[in-house]
Amino acid sequence: MKYKNICLLVSILVIAIIPLSARQFSTETNGVSKKIEIGVSALGKPSEVILGKNSSLYTKWITLHDDQFPADLKGTIGLKPTYWSSSVGFRFESEITIIPKEDLSAIEVRYKTLDMWGNVSETLSATFLEDMKAGTEYLYKDLKWRISEEVARDCLISLAYIANVRTKSGKVYSFDENFINQEIANLLMKNY
């Protein structure tokens, strides 16, 4: 009897785990050049490259998705390092489109950045506290985070995902941290 209960429990766990891994996936694309420019000449061309002048590296943008999560990010999004001004310094910029699958009251989008050595260097967050209707696209432009020169120089990969969602009915969902950590481990194995 004990053996049958264990077999039944293992069968239930296997059935529960298979859909979990099948529903989660990632998309990726090349992001932007590691050359960060400052200033623009009268002809509209950059006047000076201040970081990565002799680099051929491009950033990698990765977005995590979950078919059973109550919202998703449209496409593959990432962070663009820019130089803003001498008083502000460097910052990451991004644009995102959120597509709710249920009516929402709040949502948090996160980015994890990995440097060229494979270390998670920053975790950035954008929280939107507003009602969102299911099936409607919500575009957010001009998202900005202030960063150091070192982070601007060293960031090679940005990993975007919806971290938390609060539905209109009050249910709270959090993205699977195990999947995030597995994706980071997979990236490091690919030798980005």
C-alpha positions as CSV (number, residue, x, y, z in Angstrom):
1,M,0.0,0.0,0.0
2,K,2.8,2.4,0.9
3,Y,4.5,1.7,-2.4
4,K,1.3,2.4,-4.4
5,N,0.9,5.8,-2.5
6,I,4.5,6.8,-3.4
7,C,4.0,5.8,-7.0
8,L,0.8,7.8,-7.2
9,L,2.4,10.8,-5.6
10,V,5.4,10.6,-8.0
11,S,2.9,10.4,-10.9
12,I,1.0,13.4,-9.7
13,L,4.2,15.4,-9.3
14,V,5.4,14.5,-12.8
15,I,2.1,15.5,-14.3
16,A,2.2,18.8,-12.4
17,I,5.7,19.6,-13.5
18,I,5.4,18.9,-17.2
19,P,3.0,21.7,-18.0
20,L,5.0,24.1,-15.8
21,S,8.1,23.7,-18.0
22,A,6.2,23.7,-21.2
23,R,4.4,27.0,-20.5
24,Q,7.6,29.0,-19.7
25,F,9.9,30.1,-22.5
26,S,12.3,32.9,-23.4
27,T,12.9,35.1,-26.5
28,E,16.1,36.8,-27.3
29,T,17.6,39.2,-29.8
30,N,20.7,41.3,-30.2
31,G,20.4,44.6,-28.4
32,V,22.5,47.6,-29.0
33,S,26.2,48.3,-29.6
34,K,28.5,48.6,-26.5
35,K,29.7,51.9,-28.0
36,I,28.1,54.7,-26.0
37,E,28.1,58.0,-27.7
38,I,28.1,61.5,-26.3
39,G,26.9,64.6,-28.1
40,V,25.7,65.1,-31.6
41,S,27.4,67.1,-34.3
42,A,25.6,69.6,-36.6
43,L,25.2,66.8,-39.2
44,G,23.4,64.6,-36.6
45,K,26.4,62.3,-36.2
46,P,27.8,61.4,-32.8
47,S,30.7,63.7,-31.9
48,E,32.5,61.4,-29.5
49,V,32.3,57.7,-28.4
50,I,33.1,57.6,-24.7
51,L,32.7,53.9,-23.8
52,G,33.5,50.8,-25.9
53,K,35.2,52.8,-28.6
54,N,37.1,49.8,-30.0
55,S,34.5,47.1,-29.0
56,S,32.5,45.0,-31.5
57,L,30.3,43.6,-28.7
58,Y,26.5,44.0,-28.8
59,T,24.2,43.5,-25.8
60,K,21.8,40.6,-25.7
61,W,18.2,41.2,-24.8
62,I,16.2,38.3,-23.3
63,T,12.6,38.3,-22.2
64,L,11.0,35.6,-20.1
65,H,7.4,34.6,-20.8
66,D,4.8,32.3,-19.1
67,D,1.7,31.3,-21.1
68,Q,-0.3,30.8,-17.8
69,F,0.7,34.1,-16.2
70,P,-2.1,36.8,-16.1
71,A,0.0,39.2,-18.2
72,D,2.9,39.1,-20.7
73,L,5.5,41.4,-22.3
74,K,5.1,42.0,-26.0
75,G,8.1,40.8,-28.0
76,T,11.7,40.9,-26.7
77,I,12.7,44.0,-24.7
78,G,15.9,45.2,-23.2
79,L,18.0,48.0,-21.7
80,K,19.9,50.5,-23.7
81,P,22.8,52.2,-21.9
82,T,23.1,55.9,-22.7
83,Y,25.0,59.0,-21.6
84,W,22.5,61.7,-20.6
85,S,24.5,64.6,-19.3
86,S,27.5,65.5,-17.0
87,S,25.1,66.1,-14.1
88,V,23.1,62.9,-14.6
89,G,25.8,60.7,-16.1
90,F,24.7,57.3,-17.5
91,R,21.4,55.6,-17.5
92,F,19.5,52.6,-18.9
93,E,16.5,53.4,-21.1
94,S,13.7,51.0,-22.2
95,E,10.3,50.8,-23.7
96,I,7.8,48.1,-22.9
97,T,4.4,46.9,-24.0
98,I,2.3,45.0,-21.4
99,I,-0.6,42.8,-22.5
100,P,-2.8,41.7,-19.6
101,K,-4.7,38.4,-20.0
102,E,-6.9,39.3,-17.0
103,D,-8.0,42.7,-15.7
104,L,-5.2,44.0,-13.5
105,S,-4.7,46.6,-10.7
106,A,-0.9,46.6,-10.6
107,I,2.1,45.1,-12.3
108,E,5.9,45.0,-11.7
109,V,8.4,44.5,-14.5
110,R,12.0,43.7,-13.6
111,Y,15.3,43.6,-15.5
112,K,18.3,41.6,-14.3
113,T,21.6,42.7,-15.9
114,L,24.5,40.4,-16.4
115,D,28.0,41.8,-16.9
116,M,30.5,40.4,-19.4
117,W,31.8,38.1,-16.8
118,G,28.5,36.4,-16.1
119,N,27.6,38.2,-12.8
120,V,24.2,39.6,-12.1
121,S,25.1,43.2,-11.6
122,E,21.8,45.1,-11.3
123,T,18.1,44.3,-10.7
124,L,15.9,47.2,-11.9
125,S,12.2,47.5,-11.4
126,A,9.2,49.4,-12.9
127,T,5.9,49.2,-11.1
128,F,2.7,50.4,-12.7
129,L,-0.2,51.0,-10.3
130,E,-3.2,51.4,-12.6
131,D,-6.2,49.5,-13.9
132,M,-5.5,47.5,-17.0
133,K,-8.1,45.7,-19.1
134,A,-7.5,42.2,-20.4
135,G,-6.5,42.0,-24.0
136,T,-5.5,45.7,-24.3
137,E,-1.9,46.7,-25.0
138,Y,-0.2,49.2,-22.7
139,L,2.9,50.9,-24.0
140,Y,5.3,52.6,-21.7
141,K,8.0,54.7,-23.3
142,D,10.9,56.6,-21.8
143,L,11.6,54.3,-18.8
144,K,14.9,55.4,-17.3
145,W,17.2,54.2,-14.5
146,R,20.3,56.0,-13.4
147,I,23.4,53.8,-13.4
148,S,27.2,54.1,-12.9
149,E,29.7,54.3,-15.7
150,E,30.9,50.8,-14.7
151,V,27.4,49.3,-15.1
152,A,27.0,51.1,-18.4
153,R,30.3,49.7,-19.6
154,D,30.0,46.1,-18.3
155,C,26.4,45.2,-19.0
156,L,26.2,42.6,-21.7
157,I,22.8,40.9,-21.1
158,S,19.5,42.2,-19.9
159,L,16.9,39.7,-18.8
160,A,13.3,41.1,-18.6
161,Y,10.2,39.6,-17.1
162,I,7.0,40.4,-15.3
163,A,7.9,39.8,-11.6
164,N,4.5,40.4,-9.9
165,V,0.9,41.0,-10.9
166,R,-2.2,41.9,-8.9
167,T,-5.4,41.1,-10.6
168,K,-8.6,43.3,-10.3
169,S,-10.1,40.5,-8.1
170,G,-7.1,40.8,-5.6
171,K,-5.1,37.7,-6.6
172,V,-1.3,38.2,-6.5
173,Y,1.0,36.2,-8.9
174,S,4.8,36.1,-8.8
175,F,7.0,34.9,-11.6
176,D,8.8,31.6,-11.0
177,E,12.2,32.5,-9.6
178,N,13.5,28.9,-10.4
179,F,12.9,29.5,-14.1
180,I,14.7,32.9,-13.9
181,N,17.7,31.3,-12.2
182,Q,17.7,28.4,-14.7
183,E,17.7,30.8,-17.6
184,I,20.7,32.7,-16.1
185,A,22.5,29.3,-15.7
186,N,21.7,28.4,-19.3
187,L,23.1,31.8,-20.5
188,L,26.3,31.2,-18.6
189,M,26.6,27.7,-20.2
190,K,26.3,29.2,-23.7
191,N,29.3,31.5,-23.0
192,Y,27.7,34.8,-24.0
